[in-house]
Amino acid sequence: MISVLKRFDGTMDAERELRAKEDDWNILLDAVRNDLPKGRMKAVSVSVFANECRRSDLKPNQLAEKKIEEICQCMPPEHYAIIRKATKYIQELKSISQSKSLSALLPVRDIVLTSGARRSPLRKLPDCLNEQAETLVLQIARGDYDEILDEYGRHASDGAIGVFRAALRKFVQIAIELNILDPETDPLQKVFEKNVFIECMRAIIADQDPSRSISKRTLHTYVGRMIAMAAHCGYPVDFMKQSMKTNRILRQGYADSQVMAKQPEKFCRKLLGDRTAEITFHSLHVTFMDNSKRILRGGQSSPNDEYRINRFGVLAAMSSISLWGSPLRIENLRNLQLFGPEANLLMPKRKGQPVKITICGKETKNRRPIDAQILDNRTRAVEVLRWFIQEIRPRFPTASNSNYLFPGYKADRLSSTAFGNALYSHTRDLGIPMHPHNFRHGLATLYLRDHPGEYGQAARLLHNTSATVRKHYAWIDVERELFEVQREIARKAGFRHED
């Protein structure tokens, strides 16, 4: 493992040099921390922005709307909000700065980002409709009522409930904007009427605003949820079902849902085609632990160093579990409990024993229970996890009062956004930008590469069904078969594969 990590010294050196670089951005960051209210937290966004600008050789006083937009185009959608915050904080600093030397580092002109966020949230529904929407969604979520046992059926997962909520809010909001649903007088269920549904669909399909438009795949999913909710309310749904068959946008959405999305597939292809990326992926837990230890050895020179120590520690533990235990979905990962009566991550009492992860079915997306182990072997996964629990976890302010493995700074556990932003930022520095869900995609892809056609085993790894795994990963076998056919044709023509 050590020899593997040495191969990445160049990458890590470049990252350290970038962060430790004494330039105008460092001076600006110090000013944000010291001069602005809640400066320490605001400096986090500005630090992310500073690193992006450094990669583009852009100084603070060179900032302009067009250049910032160009930087944003190279970043994931969720980071766009971070850039907007950073720009806002720089403007705030400019408005209160009385130092001529600092003012010389700041943008000459005010920065106004004219384009909206890549994904702007829907406006809040009026209270009366919002209450009706929540009631309907929860009725759908709790299942059918069993008169014999006086109970409701299976309760939907938080993720499934979120999709129902998003679909309903999307259609209701569009109907209000089109003035075909009056929030003061009309009931929420009017959105299930045929003429309202059709007008909403036309508006959604025609919407080209990148901050509001949704993919064909998402629209197909939303219509499916609308059918379920309309049927639950006793409304006819034959016209909705017919649209799923006849509308080309919805048909394409269905086709898209039967294969892996483009971004995860791009990540998986990189792992398949780049041995260095594959090794980097498998050693993330050790890399992140070493980064945290390196800062600790150097001594914390700023509050940001303390934040980075904790951040790398969390990523190390997260990677240890995801790579060598079970690639959990982000909600299950952040809900792992180390202490208390509901502890579901059990650390071994003796060296050589495995770490056990036990999650009941009602807490998972597909209602399948998870029983996994992290073996104490040469992967160093247990070592990394034990180090995090002993050295890093106690550094969080809420650690002593939280049963969760990953306590937060103010809440009892870290948010899913904190995991996602941190992982993407630091894996991008390593050359394999990824989100938490990419652990699942990456492990399944590499397993199926080495074990062609074994969808059942891959399904056990992901705690999913064989049919779902086959649907999303069949392209790996298809491409392998095509490669073998081409190689056989070349062989019969008298050429070697190496030629």
TANORDA-V893780 format. One record per residue. N is the residue number from 1. PSI is psi in radians with two decimals (999 if undefined). OMEGA is omega as a letter, one per 20 degrees, with the letter a starting at -180 (NA if undefined). Layout:
BEGIN
n: {N | N}
psi: {PSI | PSI}
omega: {OMEGA | OMEGA}
END
This chain:
BEGIN
n: {1 | 2 | 3 | 4 | 5 | 6 | 7 | 8 | 9 | 10 | 11 | 12 | 13 | 14 | 15 | 16 | 17 | 18 | 19 | 20 | 21 | 22 | 23 | 24 | 25 | 26 | 27 | 28 | 29 | 30 | 31 | 32 | 33 | 34 | 35 | 36 | 37 | 38 | 39 | 40 | 41 | 42 | 43 | 44 | 45 | 46 | 47 | 48 | 49 | 50 | 51 | 52 | 53 | 54 | 55 | 56 | 57 | 58 | 59 | 60 | 61 | 62 | 63 | 64 | 65 | 66 | 67 | 68 | 69 | 70 | 71 | 72 | 73 | 74 | 75 | 76 | 77 | 78 | 79 | 80 | 81 | 82 | 83 | 84 | 85 | 86 | 87 | 88 | 89 | 90 | 91 | 92 | 93 | 94 | 95 | 96 | 97 | 98 | 99 | 100 | 101 | 102 | 103 | 104 | 105 | 106 | 107 | 108 | 109 | 110 | 111 | 112 | 113 | 114 | 115 | 116 | 117 | 118 | 119 | 120 | 121 | 122 | 123 | 124 | 125 | 126 | 127 | 128 | 129 | 130 | 131 | 132 | 133 | 134 | 135 | 136 | 137 | 138 | 139 | 140 | 141 | 142 | 143 | 144 | 145 | 146 | 147 | 148 | 149 | 150 | 151 | 152 | 153 | 154 | 155 | 156 | 157 | 158 | 159 | 160 | 161 | 162 | 163 | 164 | 165 | 166 | 167 | 168 | 169 | 170 | 171 | 172 | 173 | 174 | 175 | 176 | 177 | 178 | 179 | 180 | 181 | 182 | 183 | 184 | 185 | 186 | 187 | 188 | 189 | 190 | 191 | 192 | 193 | 194 | 195 | 196 | 197 | 198 | 199 | 200 | 201 | 202 | 203 | 204 | 205 | 206 | 207 | 208 | 209 | 210 | 211 | 212 | 213 | 214 | 215 | 216 | 217 | 218 | 219 | 220 | 221 | 222 | 223 | 224 | 225 | 226 | 227 | 228 | 229 | 230 | 231 | 232 | 233 | 234 | 235 | 236 | 237 | 238 | 239 | 240 | 241 | 242 | 243 | 244 | 245 | 246 | 247 | 248 | 249 | 250 | 251 | 252 | 253 | 254 | 255 | 256 | 257 | 258 | 259 | 260 | 261 | 262 | 263 | 264 | 265 | 266 | 267 | 268 | 269 | 270 | 271 | 272 | 273 | 274 | 275 | 276 | 277 | 278 | 279 | 280 | 281 | 282 | 283 | 284 | 285 | 286 | 287 | 288 | 289 | 290 | 291 | 292 | 293 | 294 | 295 | 296 | 297 | 298 | 299 | 300 | 301 | 302 | 303 | 304 | 305 | 306 | 307 | 308 | 309 | 310 | 311 | 312 | 313 | 314 | 315 | 316 | 317 | 318 | 319 | 320 | 321 | 322 | 323 | 324 | 325 | 326 | 327 | 328 | 329 | 330 | 331 | 332 | 333 | 334 | 335 | 336 | 337 | 338 | 339 | 340 | 341 | 342 | 343 | 344 | 345 | 346 | 347 | 348 | 349 | 350 | 351 | 352 | 353 | 354 | 355 | 356 | 357 | 358 | 359 | 360 | 361 | 362 | 363 | 364 | 365 | 366 | 367 | 368 | 369 | 370 | 371 | 372 | 373 | 374 | 375 | 376 | 377 | 378 | 379 | 380 | 381 | 382 | 383 | 384 | 385 | 386 | 387 | 388 | 389 | 390 | 391 | 392 | 393 | 394 | 395 | 396 | 397 | 398 | 399 | 400 | 401 | 402 | 403 | 404 | 405 | 406 | 407 | 408 | 409 | 410 | 411 | 412 | 413 | 414 | 415 | 416 | 417 | 418 | 419 | 420 | 421 | 422 | 423 | 424 | 425 | 426 | 427 | 428 | 429 | 430 | 431 | 432 | 433 | 434 | 435 | 436 | 437 | 438 | 439 | 440 | 441 | 442 | 443 | 444 | 445 | 446 | 447 | 448 | 449 | 450 | 451 | 452 | 453 | 454 | 455 | 456 | 457 | 458 | 459 | 460 | 461 | 462 | 463 | 464 | 465 | 466 | 467 | 468 | 469 | 470 | 471 | 472 | 473 | 474 | 475 | 476 | 477 | 478 | 479 | 480 | 481 | 482 | 483 | 484 | 485 | 486 | 487 | 488 | 489 | 490 | 491 | 492 | 493 | 494 | 495 | 496 | 497 | 498 | 499}
psi: {-0.70 | -0.72 | -0.59 | -0.78 | -0.54 | -0.42 | -0.30 | 0.19 | -0.66 | -0.74 | -0.78 | -0.66 | -0.72 | -0.69 | -0.80 | -0.69 | -0.67 | -0.77 | -0.57 | 0.03 | 2.23 | 1.73 | -2.97 | -0.57 | -0.66 | -0.73 | -0.74 | -0.73 | -0.72 | -0.69 | -0.69 | -0.80 | -0.71 | -0.49 | -0.42 | 2.58 | 2.41 | 0.69 | -0.56 | -0.78 | -0.67 | -0.52 | -0.39 | -0.85 | -0.74 | -0.60 | -0.75 | -0.80 | -0.73 | -0.75 | -0.65 | -0.72 | -0.64 | -0.67 | -0.47 | 0.18 | 0.74 | 2.13 | 2.79 | -0.70 | -0.01 | 0.04 | 2.39 | 2.79 | -0.80 | -0.75 | -0.65 | -0.71 | -0.67 | -0.69 | -0.72 | -0.56 | -0.37 | 0.09 | 2.77 | 2.71 | -0.68 | -0.35 | -0.21 | -0.67 | -0.61 | -0.74 | -0.70 | -0.70 | -0.79 | -0.74 | -0.71 | -0.73 | -0.62 | -0.69 | -0.68 | -0.73 | -0.69 | -0.63 | -0.41 | -0.11 | 2.31 | 0.09 | 2.18 | -0.68 | -0.68 | -0.71 | -0.55 | -0.37 | -0.29 | 2.78 | 2.46 | -0.74 | 2.69 | 2.51 | 2.18 | 1.91 | 1.88 | -0.59 | 2.53 | 3.11 | 2.69 | -0.45 | 1.64 | 2.40 | 2.64 | 2.54 | 2.61 | 2.39 | 2.67 | 2.60 | -0.74 | -0.76 | -0.62 | -0.69 | -0.73 | -0.71 | -0.79 | -0.69 | -0.79 | -0.78 | -0.74 | -0.56 | -0.74 | -0.70 | -0.60 | -0.12 | -2.98 | 2.65 | 2.31 | 1.87 | -0.52 | -0.86 | -0.02 | 0.90 | 2.87 | 2.81 | -2.82 | 2.39 | 2.32 | 2.70 | 2.86 | -0.66 | -0.75 | -0.71 | -0.70 | -0.63 | -0.77 | -0.80 | -0.77 | -0.72 | -0.83 | -0.76 | -0.66 | -0.86 | -0.70 | -0.76 | -0.74 | -0.72 | -0.67 | -0.76 | -0.55 | -0.02 | 0.56 | 0.03 | 2.05 | 1.98 | -0.30 | -0.54 | -0.50 | 2.51 | 2.76 | -0.63 | -0.18 | -0.43 | -0.27 | -0.10 | 2.63 | -0.87 | -0.63 | -0.78 | -0.79 | -0.76 | -0.68 | -0.73 | -0.75 | -0.73 | -0.72 | -0.76 | -0.64 | -0.28 | 2.03 | 0.03 | 2.03 | -0.34 | -0.17 | -0.47 | 2.63 | 2.76 | 2.84 | -0.64 | -0.79 | -0.70 | -0.73 | -0.74 | -0.77 | -0.75 | -0.68 | -0.71 | -0.63 | -0.66 | -0.79 | -0.74 | -0.68 | -0.75 | -0.67 | -0.59 | 0.01 | 0.28 | 2.57 | 2.45 | 0.16 | -0.65 | -0.56 | -0.78 | -0.67 | -0.65 | -0.53 | -0.47 | -0.61 | -0.49 | 2.18 | -0.52 | -0.77 | -0.60 | -0.72 | -0.63 | -0.70 | -0.77 | -0.72 | -0.56 | -0.24 | -0.02 | 2.93 | 2.47 | 2.78 | -0.77 | -0.84 | -0.65 | -0.68 | -0.73 | -0.78 | -0.68 | -0.60 | -0.74 | -0.67 | -0.57 | -0.05 | 1.84 | -0.65 | -0.73 | -0.68 | -0.78 | -0.71 | -0.78 | -0.84 | -0.32 | 0.30 | -0.69 | -0.71 | -0.68 | -0.82 | -0.68 | -0.75 | -0.66 | -0.79 | -0.77 | -0.62 | -0.73 | -0.67 | -0.74 | -0.56 | -0.21 | 2.39 | 2.02 | -0.18 | 2.82 | -0.52 | -0.55 | -0.72 | -0.73 | -0.74 | -0.61 | -0.84 | -0.70 | -0.83 | -0.62 | -0.77 | -0.78 | -0.63 | -0.83 | -0.73 | -0.80 | -0.65 | -0.80 | -0.81 | -0.64 | -0.65 | 0.02 | -1.46 | 2.25 | 1.42 | 2.64 | 2.72 | -0.64 | -0.70 | -0.60 | -0.86 | -0.30 | 0.10 | 2.31 | 2.31 | -0.49 | 2.99 | 3.06 | -0.36 | 0.39 | 2.24 | 0.07 | 1.90 | 1.97 | 2.51 | 2.61 | -0.36 | 2.64 | 2.44 | -0.27 | 2.66 | 2.75 | 2.41 | 2.38 | 2.13 | 2.01 | 2.20 | 2.75 | -0.58 | -0.23 | -0.04 | 2.80 | -0.77 | 0.25 | 0.38 | 2.23 | 2.69 | 2.14 | 1.90 | 2.84 | 2.62 | 1.95 | 2.51 | 1.55 | -2.77 | -0.14 | -0.34 | 0.26 | -0.78 | -0.68 | -0.80 | -0.75 | -0.75 | -0.70 | -0.75 | -0.80 | -0.66 | -0.64 | -0.64 | -0.80 | -0.74 | -0.24 | -0.24 | 2.40 | -0.56 | 0.10 | -0.74 | -0.37 | 0.09 | 2.41 | -0.17 | 2.61 | -0.65 | 1.46 | 2.74 | -3.06 | -0.57 | -0.72 | 3.01 | -0.15 | 2.77 | 2.66 | 2.78 | -0.54 | -0.69 | -0.74 | -0.88 | -0.81 | -0.74 | -0.79 | -0.78 | -0.78 | -0.80 | -0.48 | -0.47 | -0.67 | -0.44 | -0.05 | 0.05 | 1.19 | 2.22 | 2.78 | 2.87 | -0.66 | -0.32 | -0.33 | -0.76 | -0.85 | -0.78 | -0.82 | -0.74 | -0.71 | -0.83 | -0.61 | -0.80 | -0.46 | -0.73 | -0.30 | 1.30 | 2.31 | -0.06 | 1.16 | -0.51 | -0.76 | -0.71 | -0.62 | -0.66 | -0.67 | -0.72 | -0.08 | 0.90 | -3.04 | 2.69 | -0.64 | -0.73 | -0.76 | -0.76 | -0.70 | -0.69 | -0.34 | 0.14 | -0.45 | -0.43 | -0.80 | -0.66 | -0.79 | -0.61 | -0.74 | -0.71 | -0.71 | -0.74 | -0.68 | -0.79 | -0.66 | -0.66 | -0.68 | -0.76 | -0.67 | -0.75 | -0.44 | -0.05 | 0.16 | 2.54 | 2.72 | -0.61 | -0.41 | 999}
omega: {a | a | r | a | a | a | a | a | a | r | a | r | r | r | a | r | a | a | a | a | r | a | a | a | r | r | r | r | r | r | r | a | a | a | a | r | a | a | a | r | r | a | r | r | a | r | r | r | a | a | r | r | r | r | r | a | a | r | a | a | r | a | r | a | a | a | r | r | r | r | a | a | a | a | r | a | a | r | r | r | r | a | r | r | a | r | r | a | r | r | r | r | a | a | a | a | r | a | r | a | r | r | r | a | a | r | a | a | r | a | r | r | a | a | a | r | a | r | a | a | r | r | a | r | r | a | a | r | a | r | r | a | a | r | a | a | a | r | r | a | a | r | a | a | r | a | a | a | r | r | r | a | a | r | a | r | r | r | r | r | r | r | r | a | a | r | a | a | a | a | r | a | r | r | r | a | r | a | r | r | a | a | a | a | a | r | r | a | r | a | r | r | a | a | r | r | a | r | r | r | r | a | a | a | a | a | a | r | a | r | a | a | r | a | r | r | r | r | r | r | a | a | r | r | r | r | a | a | r | r | r | a | r | r | r | a | a | a | r | r | r | r | r | a | a | a | a | r | r | r | r | r | r | r | r | a | a | r | r | r | a | a | r | r | r | r | a | r | r | r | a | a | a | a | r | r | r | r | r | r | a | a | a | a | r | r | a | r | r | r | r | a | a | r | r | a | a | a | a | r | a | r | a | r | r | r | a | r | r | a | r | r | r | r | r | r | r | a | r | r | a | a | a | r | r | r | a | r | a | a | r | a | a | r | r | a | a | a | r | a | a | r | a | r | a | r | a | r | a | r | a | r | a | r | a | r | a | a | a | a | a | a | a | a | a | r | r | r | a | r | a | r | r | a | r | a | a | r | r | a | r | r | a | a | r | r | r | a | a | a | a | a | r | a | r | a | a | a | a | a | a | r | a | r | a | r | a | r | r | r | a | r | r | r | r | r | r | r | a | a | a | a | a | a | a | r | r | r | r | r | r | a | a | r | a | a | r | r | a | a | a | a | r | r | a | r | a | r | a | a | a | r | a | a | r | r | r | r | r | r | a | a | a | r | r | a | r | r | r | a | a | a | a | a | r | r | r | a | r | r | r | r | a | r | r | r | r | r | r | a | a | r | r | r | r | r | a | a | NA}
END
